[in-house]
Amino acid sequence: MSGFSRKRLVGKPFQDFVAPEESKRVEDFDIRRKTGKSAPFFYETVGKNKKGERLNIQASISQISYHGKPAFLVVAQDITKYKRAEAELSGALEKVRVALGATVQAITEIVEQRDPYTAGHQRRVADLGVAIASELEYPTDQIEGIRMAGLLHDLGKISIPAEILTKPQKLSEAEYDIVKTHPKTAYDILRKIVFPWPVADIIHQHHERMDGSGYPQGLKDGKIVAEARILAVADVVEAMITHRPYREAKRLEEALDEINQNKGVLYDSEAVDGCIRAFRSGDFEFKSLNFSNVHE
């Protein structure tokens, strides 16, 4: 691994085989270990061989007795090929992620072309869902799943007749029953796609309510996945504060009061609190809308 013979290696300080920028760190580990202080016994570093080539090194240190004296046994392994392969895999995964994002964006635009009254709705719901999840300190990967689900949550509307989607009056009960099929339609389409997140389930459940009064499954409380609870709040708030031809938009504060009054009944309490904090802290605002009427 080093390119040196055993004879040339014996007696040389380990700093001779560590990259200059890593020498101080590795030496500090060694000093701390020898003086009984806390130091890692397993770590990665950058080494160099006889030719001056850089190597990714994985070091494992064990405390032993050598000829009756305390010593350290260091096993150093060259993991350069592994790290290179890891970087290539990471690059490939990033390309797949970018392609997935572009595909989701295209699908979002298709839905909006069929439903001009809600153009931008899916993006705004996705943005607010991300803001709520961030307020609740969800892990980054889970937040990304909520964003993806938000961008696709109305995909099922592609199966709804255009005259219903674009109707300028309030829908009849029969027409509304047709609209209520869109979460199941989206689920049937998306469940066949292997996402890194439960996107199909989130979208299937984003119209469910905590008391079981939602649709299409009538799920209650703990049966609803956490991401769907967040998306439900984001979807309702965005819909209430956006103008529709058949009704006027509500003020943001009115929408926040409404979800607050129904938290724990229709909407998840944590999701509601996270939504209200996101707006009132000033950390979030819909990019395409301006709200100056928010107050404490």
C-alpha positions as CSV (number, residue, x, y, z in Angstrom):
1,M,0.0,0.0,0.0
2,S,2.8,2.4,0.9
3,G,5.2,1.3,-1.8
4,F,8.0,0.9,0.7
5,S,9.7,-2.3,1.7
6,R,9.3,-3.5,5.3
7,K,12.9,-2.6,6.0
8,R,12.3,1.0,4.9
9,L,9.0,1.3,6.8
10,V,10.2,0.2,10.2
11,G,11.1,3.1,12.4
12,K,9.5,5.8,10.3
13,P,7.0,8.2,12.0
14,F,3.4,7.8,10.8
15,Q,3.3,11.4,9.8
16,D,5.5,10.5,6.8
17,F,2.5,8.6,5.3
18,V,-0.3,11.1,6.0
19,A,-1.3,14.0,3.7
20,P,0.0,17.4,5.0
21,E,-3.5,18.7,5.7
22,E,-4.3,15.6,7.8
23,S,-1.0,15.3,9.7
24,K,-2.0,17.6,12.7
25,R,-5.4,16.0,13.1
26,V,-4.0,12.4,13.2
27,E,-1.1,13.4,15.5
28,D,-3.5,15.1,17.9
29,F,-5.6,11.8,18.0
30,D,-2.4,9.9,18.8
31,I,-1.3,12.3,21.6
32,R,-4.7,12.3,23.1
33,R,-4.9,8.5,23.0
34,K,-1.5,8.1,24.6
35,T,-2.4,10.5,27.4
36,G,-5.7,8.7,28.2
37,K,-7.9,11.4,26.7
38,S,-10.8,10.9,24.4
39,A,-9.9,10.1,20.7
40,P,-11.5,8.0,18.0
41,F,-10.3,4.5,17.6
42,F,-11.8,4.2,14.1
43,Y,-11.6,7.0,11.5
44,E,-10.9,7.9,7.9
45,T,-8.0,10.0,6.7
46,V,-5.9,10.9,3.7
47,G,-2.6,9.2,3.3
48,K,0.2,9.2,0.7
49,N,2.4,6.5,-0.7
50,K,6.1,6.4,-1.9
51,K,5.1,8.1,-5.2
52,G,3.3,10.9,-3.4
53,E,-0.1,9.6,-4.6
54,R,-3.0,10.4,-2.3
55,L,-4.9,7.4,-0.7
56,N,-8.1,7.3,1.2
57,I,-7.2,5.4,4.4
58,Q,-9.5,3.8,7.0
59,A,-7.7,3.3,10.3
60,S,-8.7,1.0,13.1
61,I,-6.8,1.3,16.4
62,S,-6.8,-1.2,19.3
63,Q,-5.0,-0.9,22.6
64,I,-2.8,-4.0,23.2
65,S,0.1,-5.3,25.4
66,Y,3.4,-5.6,23.4
67,H,6.3,-7.3,25.2
68,G,4.6,-6.5,28.5
69,K,4.1,-2.8,27.7
70,P,1.0,-0.9,26.6
71,A,0.9,-0.2,22.9
72,F,-1.5,0.5,20.0
73,L,-2.1,-1.8,17.1
74,V,-3.1,0.2,14.0
75,V,-4.7,-1.5,11.0
76,A,-4.7,0.8,8.0
77,Q,-6.7,-0.1,4.9
78,D,-6.7,1.5,1.5
79,I,-10.3,2.4,0.6
80,T,-9.5,4.7,-2.3
81,K,-11.4,2.6,-4.9
82,Y,-14.3,2.3,-2.5
83,K,-14.5,6.1,-2.0
84,R,-14.1,6.7,-5.7
85,A,-17.0,4.2,-6.4
86,E,-19.0,5.9,-3.7
87,A,-18.5,9.3,-5.3
88,E,-19.5,7.9,-8.7
89,L,-22.6,6.3,-7.2
90,S,-23.5,9.6,-5.4
91,G,-23.2,11.4,-8.8
92,A,-25.4,8.9,-10.5
93,L,-28.0,9.2,-7.8
94,E,-28.0,12.9,-8.0
95,K,-28.6,12.6,-11.8
96,V,-31.6,10.3,-11.1
97,R,-32.9,12.8,-8.5
98,V,-32.6,15.7,-10.9
99,A,-34.4,13.6,-13.6
100,L,-37.1,12.7,-11.1
101,G,-37.6,16.3,-10.1
102,A,-37.9,17.3,-13.8
103,T,-40.5,14.6,-14.4
104,V,-42.5,15.7,-11.3
105,Q,-42.4,19.3,-12.6
106,A,-43.7,18.2,-16.0
107,I,-46.6,16.3,-14.4
108,T,-47.4,19.3,-12.2
109,E,-47.7,21.5,-15.3
110,I,-49.9,19.0,-17.1
111,V,-52.4,19.0,-14.2
112,E,-52.4,22.8,-14.1
113,Q,-53.1,23.0,-17.8
114,R,-56.3,21.1,-17.2
115,D,-57.3,23.1,-14.1
116,P,-56.4,26.8,-14.8
117,Y,-58.3,28.0,-11.7
118,T,-55.7,26.3,-9.4
119,A,-52.6,27.1,-11.4
120,G,-49.7,27.3,-9.0
121,H,-51.7,25.6,-6.3
122,Q,-49.6,22.5,-6.1
123,R,-46.4,24.4,-5.9
124,R,-47.7,26.7,-3.2
125,V,-49.0,23.7,-1.2
126,A,-45.6,22.0,-1.6
127,D,-43.8,25.2,-0.4
128,L,-46.1,25.5,2.6
129,G,-45.8,21.8,3.4
130,V,-42.0,22.1,3.5
131,A,-42.3,25.2,5.7
132,I,-44.6,23.4,8.2
133,A,-42.3,20.3,8.3
134,S,-39.3,22.5,8.8
135,E,-41.0,24.2,11.8
136,L,-41.6,20.8,13.2
137,E,-38.0,19.9,12.6
138,Y,-38.6,16.9,10.4
139,P,-35.5,15.3,8.8
140,T,-34.3,16.7,5.5
141,D,-35.2,13.6,3.5
142,Q,-38.7,13.4,4.9
143,I,-39.2,17.1,4.1
144,E,-38.2,16.3,0.5
145,G,-40.8,13.6,0.4
146,I,-43.5,16.1,1.5
147,R,-42.3,18.5,-1.2
148,M,-42.6,15.8,-3.9
149,A,-46.1,14.8,-2.7
150,G,-47.2,18.4,-2.6
151,L,-46.2,18.9,-6.2
152,L,-48.2,15.8,-7.2
153,H,-51.1,15.9,-4.8
154,D,-53.7,16.9,-7.4
155,L,-52.5,14.5,-10.1
156,G,-55.7,12.5,-9.9
157,K,-57.6,15.5,-11.3
158,I,-56.5,14.5,-14.8
159,S,-59.4,11.9,-14.7
160,I,-62.0,14.5,-13.8
161,P,-64.0,16.1,-16.7
162,A,-62.8,19.5,-17.7
163,E,-66.3,21.0,-17.4
164,I,-66.3,20.2,-13.7
165,L,-62.7,21.4,-13.0
166,T,-63.4,24.7,-14.8
167,K,-67.0,25.3,-13.6
168,P,-67.4,28.9,-12.4
169,Q,-70.2,28.0,-10.0
170,K,-70.3,25.9,-6.9
171,L,-70.3,22.2,-7.7
172,S,-73.4,20.0,-7.2
173,E,-73.2,17.1,-4.7
174,A,-72.8,14.6,-7.6
175,E,-70.0,16.7,-9.2
176,Y,-68.3,17.0,-5.9
177,D,-68.4,13.2,-5.5
178,I,-66.6,12.9,-8.8
179,V,-63.9,15.4,-7.6
180,K,-63.5,13.4,-4.4
181,T,-62.1,10.4,-6.5
182,H,-58.9,12.3,-7.3
183,P,-56.8,11.1,-4.3
184,K,-57.5,7.4,-5.2
185,T,-56.8,8.0,-8.9
186,A,-53.5,9.6,-8.0
187,Y,-52.7,6.7,-5.7
188,D,-53.4,4.1,-8.4
189,I,-51.0,5.9,-10.8
190,L,-48.2,6.6,-8.3
191,R,-48.1,3.4,-6.3
192,K,-46.5,1.7,-9.3
193,I,-43.5,4.1,-9.1
194,V,-40.8,3.4,-6.6
195,F,-40.1,6.7,-4.9
196,P,-37.7,7.0,-1.9
197,W,-40.7,8.3,0.0
198,P,-44.3,7.1,0.5
199,V,-45.6,9.6,-2.0
200,A,-48.6,7.5,-3.2
201,D,-49.8,7.0,0.4
202,I,-49.4,10.7,1.3
203,I,-51.4,11.8,-1.7
204,H,-54.0,9.1,-1.1
205,Q,-54.6,10.5,2.4
206,H,-54.2,14.2,2.1
207,H,-58.0,14.8,2.2
208,E,-58.5,12.5,5.3
209,R,-59.4,14.2,8.5
210,M,-58.5,13.4,12.1
211,D,-62.1,12.7,13.1
212,G,-62.7,10.4,10.1
213,S,-64.9,12.8,8.2
214,G,-62.4,13.0,5.3
215,Y,-62.2,11.1,2.1
216,P,-61.7,8.7,0.3
217,Q,-61.0,6.2,3.0
218,G,-62.5,7.9,6.1
219,L,-59.3,7.3,8.0
220,K,-58.9,8.6,11.6
221,D,-56.0,10.0,13.6
222,G,-53.2,7.5,13.9
223,K,-54.2,5.8,10.6
224,I,-53.1,8.9,8.7
225,V,-49.4,9.2,7.9
226,A,-47.7,12.2,9.3
227,E,-46.8,13.7,6.0
228,A,-50.4,13.6,4.8
229,R,-51.5,15.4,7.9
230,I,-49.1,18.2,7.1
231,L,-50.1,18.3,3.4
232,A,-53.8,18.4,4.5
233,V,-53.2,21.6,6.4
234,A,-51.1,23.2,3.7
235,D,-53.7,22.3,1.1
236,V,-56.6,23.7,3.1
237,V,-54.9,27.0,3.9
238,E,-53.7,27.6,0.4
239,A,-57.2,26.9,-1.0
240,M,-58.9,29.2,1.5
241,I,-56.7,32.2,0.8
242,T,-56.8,31.9,-3.0
243,H,-59.6,33.4,-5.1
244,R,-61.9,31.1,-7.0
245,P,-64.6,32.2,-9.5
246,Y,-67.3,30.7,-7.3
247,R,-66.1,32.3,-4.0
248,E,-63.9,35.1,-2.7
249,A,-60.6,34.4,-1.0
250,K,-60.4,34.6,2.7
251,R,-57.8,36.7,4.5
252,L,-54.8,34.8,5.7
253,E,-55.6,35.5,9.3
254,E,-59.1,34.1,8.9
255,A,-57.7,30.9,7.3
256,L,-55.3,30.5,10.2
257,D,-58.0,31.0,12.8
258,E,-60.2,28.5,11.0
259,I,-57.6,25.7,11.1
260,N,-56.7,26.6,14.7
261,Q,-60.4,26.2,15.7
262,N,-60.4,22.8,14.1
263,K,-57.1,21.5,15.2
264,G,-57.3,18.1,16.8
265,V,-60.7,17.6,15.2
266,L,-60.2,17.9,11.5
267,Y,-56.5,18.8,11.4
268,D,-53.4,17.5,13.1
269,S,-52.6,19.8,16.1
270,E,-48.8,19.9,15.5
271,A,-49.3,20.6,11.8
272,V,-51.6,23.4,12.5
273,D,-49.2,24.9,15.1
274,G,-46.3,24.6,12.7
275,C,-48.3,26.3,9.9
276,I,-49.3,29.2,12.1
277,R,-45.7,29.6,13.4
278,A,-44.4,29.6,9.8
279,F,-46.6,32.5,8.8
280,R,-46.5,34.6,12.0
281,S,-42.8,34.3,12.4
282,G,-42.3,35.9,9.0
283,D,-40.2,33.0,7.9
284,F,-42.7,32.0,5.2
285,E,-44.8,33.8,2.6
286,F,-46.2,32.5,-0.7
287,K,-44.0,33.8,-3.4
288,S,-46.8,34.6,-5.8
289,L,-49.1,36.2,-3.2
290,N,-48.6,39.1,-0.8
291,F,-50.2,39.1,2.6
292,S,-49.9,42.2,4.7
293,N,-52.8,41.4,7.0
294,V,-51.1,38.9,9.2
295,H,-50.9,40.0,12.8
296,E,-50.0,38.4,16.1
